[in-house]
């Protein structure tokens, strides 16, 4: 195992020392949308072309034809504990949202929990959630106002992946009986969506065992890595995470990229190729980035190093995990993973060639941003946290 770690470390060093790379020039144009404290931008995949803006205080807003609608799509401010690193942190719309109207949110609650909740589209207004229908899926303790994670995403396998921070206590990340500091994988929707419109809002009951009694909450995928391992929560897909702030799947390959916010020195990007059986341990708090965190002679057996790291130099402080570019307007950028740093506002590209990873600064936003996301048109957007603006990726000098 140690030889594998050394090889990965040397590979990364070679990538860093490989000299200038022919990276494309990019730019971002600002869309003045009037929503501040945004934590996510996403789309419904329903052909409407709408963008959904998640606001930390507890609302979700729709952008249609370039304008924010007058009323929020969802308002749960009365149950959200905001702000700092708490709040409404994530949203995922069901893969078959166009037919079943279901979506999911992740928020910090007033009862000191981080909650994943199922919501439903209004039966009378496609731009409104039903205010009277919601269902708690899962909750974890929120004892410290930091390291909450908050990402929800459906993988290419149809399962929901959930990134949860370690709640300010590093040992949680290595505790197999605790969901904190983990990437989870659960079933909340049909794995192969094929729901007719007339079944709108009906609860899907899968054939695999349920985790709680009816109505259906969630089920454990039978191929999760720890289903048969004593002492492990079966929801766990990966462990050893500090504060996973944004992960995403490459829409073409299914590869998983995950940005994990570091402690004092290093930020990291973790990578799982499509078809991975899961079960990886990304090292925290034993490791920070590719390095032993506090004990110089730490035991790294069974741990997986990130494919990239960067240090807290020149004002950098916290990674913003991003997306793989699969748009049409910048051909030389296709297949590149875009990520950024919250404090500096810089955007970076990361890509692999013959198992050698390369990264470079591509853009300086000169402003703190909180998240990357995709529109239905495959355009990439990023949310500025405090400026009430979203930026759209475009070719330079367009």
N, C-alpha and C positions, 0 to 999 in steps of 0.2 A: 504493500500500500504506500509506503514511504517513497519508493522509487517512482510510483505514479504521480505523487504530489510534486516531487522534484521535477519530473518531466513537464508537468503542467506549468510549474513556476518558470522553468527555463523557456518554455514556449512563449509565455507572456512577455518575458524579458526580451526575447528575440523580436516579438511584434513591436514592442516599444522602441527598439533600437533599429528598426528596419528603414528608417528615414522617411522622407516625404512621400505621401501617397496622393494619387490623383483623385481627390475628393471633389464632388460638384459644389458649385456655389449655390446657396439657397437664401431665401428671404421669407419673411412673414409679414402679412398685411393685417392691420388691426381692424376688427369689427367692433364698433362701439355699441354694446348691447345693454348696458345699464345694470348689470347684475354683478355685485361684488362678492367676495369670499367664496368664489367658486372652487369646488374640489374635484369636479369631473365634467367632461363633455362626452356625450355618446349619442348613438342613434338607435332607432327602433328596428331597422331592417325590414320595414313593412311597405316600402315603396313610396312613403309620404315625403321623404327628403327632410324630415324634421330633425333638428338637433335638440338634445335634452341637456340642460345645464343644471348641475347639482350644486345647491348652495348650502354651505356649512351650517347655517342657522336652522335648517330643517325644511326647505322648500326645493322644489324642482320646477324649472321653467322651460317652456318650449320656444324654440326659435323656428319660425316658419316664414319662408320667403324673405329671409334676412332680417326679420323683425321679431322681437320678443313679444309673446302674447300678453295681454293685459292682466290676466289672472294666472296664478301658478297651476301647474299640472297636479302637484301634490303639495300639501301643507301639513307637516307633522311637527311644527315648532313647539307645540304644547307637550311633546314627549321627548324632545331632543335636548341633551346637555351640551351646550356650545360655550366656549370656543377653545382657543389654544390648539391642541391636537385632537380635541374632541369635536363631536358634531355629527351631522349627516355626511358620511364620508364616501359612500359608494352606492352605485345603482347598476343593476343588470336587467335587461329586458329578456323575457323568455325567447328562445330561438323561434318559437311559433307565435310570437306576440301578436302578429297580424290576425291570427285566428282565435287565440285563447285569452288575450288581454291581460296576461299575468306579467308582473315584474317584481323585482326584489330590491330591497334597500338594506344598507348597513349603517347603523347609527349608534352613538353613545347615548344611553338613556339616563333619565333622571334618577333611576334606581341603581346607579353604579354598575351598569352592565353595558357591554357592546352587543347589539342585537341585530340579527338578520331576520327580516320580516318579508312576508309575501303580501303583495297588494294586487288590486284588480282594476282594470279600466272601467270607467263609467259605461253603463249600458246605453246612455243617451248622448254622450259627448265624447268624441274621440280625443279631445284635448284635455280631458279631466280624468283623474283617478276617482274611483268610488270612495268617498270620505268615510263610509260606514263599514267598509270591509277590509280587514287585514288579518294576518295570521302569523304569529311568532313561529319562526323556524328553529332558531338556535340562539343561545346567549352565553357569553363568557364574562367573568368578573372584570370590572374596570376600576381597579383600586387606585391607580396612579394616572394623573392627567398627561400621560405620554405613552408613546409606543402602542398605538391602537391598531395599526394597519388600516384596513377598511376597504380593500378591493374585493369586488365580486365580478366573476367572469365565467361565461359558459365556454368550456373547452370544445374542441372538435369532436369529442366523444359524446357530447350532449350533457355531460355532468357539470355541476356548478363547482367552481374552485373559489375558495375563500382565503384571503390573506389576513392573518390575525397577528398583531404584535405581541411581545412578551410582557406587556403591562408594567414595564419598568423594572422587572426582576429577571435577570438573565437566566437563572436556573429553570424558569418556566419553559424556556425554549428547548431544554434537553429532557424535560419530564414527559415521558410517554403517556402518562395518565392525564395530562393537562392539554387543552386545545390551544393555549396561548403560545406564541412564538412558532406557529405552524402554518403550513399551507394545507388546507382541507380539501377533500373532494367528496361531495355528496350528490345524491339524486333527488332533485326537486321537480323535475319535468320528465316526460317521456324521453328516453334516450334517442329514439328516432321519431321526431315529431311528425305526426300525420293526423292532425286533429281537424275535423270538419268544422266550418263556421257555426253550425247549429249546436255545437257542444261548448260554446263560449261560457266561461266561468265555471264549468263543471270540474270537479276535483278528479284528477287522474290518480288511479290506484294501481301501482305497479305490481308485478308478480314477485319481486324480491321482498324480503322481510322489511316491515316498517320499523322505524326507530321509536315511534310512539303510537298511541291508539288513534283511531279515526277522530276527526278528519285527517287525511294524510298530511304529514309534516315533511319528513324526508326519509330516504332509505340509504343504506350503505351499498355502494357498488361492490359486487362480489370480487372484483379484481383489485380493490384497494390493497396496498402492500402489507398492511398489518392486521387484516381481517382475522387471520388465524394465529396472531402473536399475542400471547398472554401479557397483560399489563399495559398494552397499547390501546388508546382510543382508536376504533376502526375508521373514524373519519379522516385520520391523518394521512396525507399524501407525502409531505416532506416536513422536516423539523430543523431546528437550529437557526431560526430566523429572529432578528431583533425587532425590526419595524418595516415589514415589506410594504413600501409605498409605491405601488403600481407594478403589476405584472400584466403580460399580454401574450396572446398566441399569434404567431405568424399566420395570417389568413390563407397563405398558399401552402406552407409546409406543415403547419401544426406545431412547430417548435415553440417552446415556452421560454420567455425572458422575464426575469424578476429582479427588480432593483430593491436592495435591502439597505436601509439607512444605518450607517455605522455609528460608532461611539466617538472616540476622541480623534481618530486618525484617518480611517479608511472608509470609503464608500464602495459598494460592490454591485456587479451585475452577475446574476446566476443564470445558467442556461441548461435546459433539458430538451434534448431532441425529441421529436415526435416518436411515439411508440415506447417511451421510457416506462419501465414498470413502477416508477415511483419509489418511495422509501429512502430518498437521499437525505443526508444530514449535512446542512450547510454551515455547521460549525459553531455558531454563536451559543454561549459566550466564550468557548474555548478559543475560537478563532475570530479575528476581525479582518475582513478581507482575506488575503493569503497568508496572514501572519498570526502567530500565537498572540492572544490578547493581553494577558497579564503574566502568564508563566512562560518564560522563554523556551522551556523544554516540554511544552504541552504535548499531550498524546492526541495525535490526529487520526488515529486508526478509525476507518469507517466514515471519514468526513470527505465532503466534496468541495473542492476549491471553486471560487468564482472564476469566470473566464476573463473578467476585467475588474480592475479596482482603480481608484484614484485617491490621492491624499488631500487632506484639508489644508491646502496651500492656496495663496492668492485669494483668500476669502471664501473658498468653497466649503460647504458644510453639510449638505444633505442631498442625496440623489433623488431625482424624480424619474422613476421608471417610465419607459415610453412604449413605442410601437415600432413595428417593422414597416417600412414604407413600401406600399404596393400600388402607388398611384401611377398615373399616366404622364404627368407633366414634366417629371424630372427623371428620364430614363437611367441616368448614371447613379441615381440614388436607390433604385429598386433593389430590395433585399437588404437594405441597411437598417439596422436598429437605431432609432433615435431616442436619446435620453438627455437629461439635463441636470442642473444643480440649482436648488432653490435660492441660495443666497446670492449667487453671482448672476443668475439669469442666462447662463451659457447653455447652448444646445450642442450636443456631441453626436457623432455617428460612430457606430461599432459594426464591424463585419468580420467574417472569417474567410480566409483563403487557404485551402489545404491545411486546415486545423490550426492556422496561425491567426490570432485575433489582432485586429488593428482598430485604433480609435483616434478621432481627431475632432477638434472644435470646428463647428460649422457655422455657428451664429451666436451673436451676443445680443440677447434681448434687453440687457441693461435694466431688468425688472424681474422681481420674483414671480415665478409662475408655479402652478401646483399640479398640473396634470396634462397628459397628452390624450387625444382621442381621435376616432375616425368618424367622418360623415358617411352617409350611404354612398356618396359619390367617390369614395376612397380618398377624399382630401383629408389631410392631417391638420388637426387643430390643437392649440394649447391654451389653457386657461390662465390668465393673469389673476393673481389672488386678490389684490386690493384695488385694481384700477377700473373695474367694471368693463373689462374688455376681453375678447377672445382673439387670438391670432391664428391666421390660416397660412399654412405653408404654401409658398409659391416659388417658381424659379427666380433666381436673381435677375435683376434688370428687366423684369417683365413689363 
